[in-house]
Amino acid sequence: MPSDDRVTTNLRKGVLEFCVLARIASGDAYGFELARELQADGLIAGEGSLYPLLARLRTGGLVDTRTEESTSGRPRKYYRLTPAGHAQLAAFRAAWVPLRDAVDHAMGERDD
């Protein structure tokens, strides 16, 4: 039987990509900023899991990058959604609510 930690980890992995896309959809963001927000929400343990995901999203054509000089150190790489990224996020949003509701119902959390 899987431990609680393993269940939580697997659930996070399943939705992390879409949480990252949603964060970027609200405005261009750089990696460190995204990592802080996702850590605060309990979605990632550290930056190490975010950067490979961002690279996969870029390779997959879901995000694009631009680099800006920073007044406080190295240049920052900002991520923004591509049209394909917006479409992927819209598809997830359309599927998420019915799936969440079905799981809640199956778990006895809803009376519908």
C-alpha positions as CSV (number, residue, x, y, z in Angstrom):
1,M,0.0,0.0,0.0
2,P,1.4,3.4,-1.0
3,S,2.4,5.8,1.8
4,D,0.6,9.2,2.2
5,D,3.7,10.9,1.0
6,R,3.9,8.8,-2.2
7,V,0.2,9.4,-3.0
8,T,0.6,13.2,-2.5
9,T,3.8,13.2,-4.6
10,N,2.1,11.4,-7.5
11,L,-0.9,13.7,-7.3
12,R,1.3,16.8,-7.4
13,K,3.3,15.4,-10.4
14,G,0.0,14.9,-12.3
15,V,-1.1,18.5,-12.0
16,L,2.1,20.4,-11.6
17,E,2.5,21.1,-15.4
18,F,-1.0,22.7,-15.5
19,C,-0.4,24.7,-12.3
20,V,2.8,26.1,-13.9
21,L,0.9,26.9,-17.1
22,A,-1.8,28.7,-15.1
23,R,0.8,30.7,-13.1
24,I,2.4,31.8,-16.4
25,A,-0.9,32.5,-18.0
26,S,-1.5,35.3,-15.5
27,G,1.6,37.1,-16.6
28,D,5.2,36.4,-17.7
29,A,7.2,35.0,-14.8
30,Y,10.8,34.0,-14.2
31,G,11.8,30.7,-12.7
32,F,12.8,31.7,-9.2
33,E,9.5,33.6,-8.8
34,L,7.5,30.6,-10.0
35,A,9.5,28.3,-7.7
36,R,8.8,30.5,-4.7
37,E,5.0,30.6,-5.4
38,L,4.8,26.9,-6.1
39,Q,6.7,26.1,-2.9
40,A,4.5,28.4,-0.9
41,D,1.5,26.5,-2.2
42,G,3.1,23.1,-1.4
43,L,3.2,22.1,-5.0
44,I,7.0,21.6,-5.2
45,A,9.7,20.9,-2.7
46,G,12.4,23.0,-4.4
47,E,13.6,24.7,-7.6
48,G,15.2,21.5,-8.8
49,S,11.9,20.0,-9.9
50,L,10.7,23.1,-11.6
51,Y,13.5,23.8,-14.1
52,P,13.4,20.4,-15.9
53,L,9.6,20.9,-16.2
54,L,10.0,24.4,-17.7
55,A,12.5,23.0,-20.2
56,R,10.0,20.3,-21.2
57,L,7.3,22.8,-21.6
58,R,9.5,24.9,-23.8
59,T,10.6,22.0,-25.9
60,G,6.9,21.0,-26.2
61,G,6.1,24.4,-27.5
62,L,3.8,25.4,-24.6
63,V,6.0,28.2,-23.2
64,D,8.5,30.6,-24.8
65,T,11.2,32.6,-23.1
66,R,12.8,36.0,-23.1
67,T,15.8,37.2,-21.2
68,E,15.9,40.6,-19.4
69,E,18.7,42.2,-17.5
70,S,18.3,42.4,-13.8
71,T,19.3,45.1,-11.4
72,S,20.1,42.6,-8.8
73,G,22.4,40.1,-10.5
74,R,22.3,37.8,-13.5
75,P,19.8,38.3,-16.4
76,R,16.4,36.7,-15.8
77,K,14.7,34.3,-18.1
78,Y,11.0,35.0,-18.3
79,Y,8.5,32.4,-19.4
80,R,5.2,33.1,-21.2
81,L,2.6,30.9,-22.7
82,T,2.4,30.2,-26.4
83,P,-0.9,29.8,-28.1
84,A,-0.4,26.0,-27.7
85,G,0.2,26.5,-24.0
86,H,-3.1,28.5,-23.7
87,A,-4.9,25.7,-25.6
88,Q,-3.4,23.0,-23.3
89,L,-4.4,25.0,-20.2
90,A,-7.9,25.5,-21.5
91,A,-8.2,21.7,-22.2
92,F,-7.1,21.0,-18.6
93,R,-9.5,23.4,-17.1
94,A,-12.3,21.9,-19.1
95,A,-11.4,18.4,-17.9
96,W,-10.4,19.3,-14.3
97,V,-13.7,20.4,-12.8
98,P,-15.7,17.3,-13.9
99,L,-12.9,15.0,-12.9
100,R,-12.5,16.7,-9.5
101,D,-16.3,16.5,-9.0
102,A,-16.3,12.8,-10.0
103,V,-13.5,12.0,-7.5
104,D,-15.2,14.0,-4.8
105,H,-18.4,12.1,-5.4
106,A,-16.6,8.7,-5.5
107,M,-14.9,9.6,-2.2
108,G,-18.2,10.5,-0.6
109,E,-17.4,14.2,-0.5
110,R,-20.4,15.3,-2.5
111,D,-24.1,14.6,-2.4
112,D,-24.9,15.3,-6.1
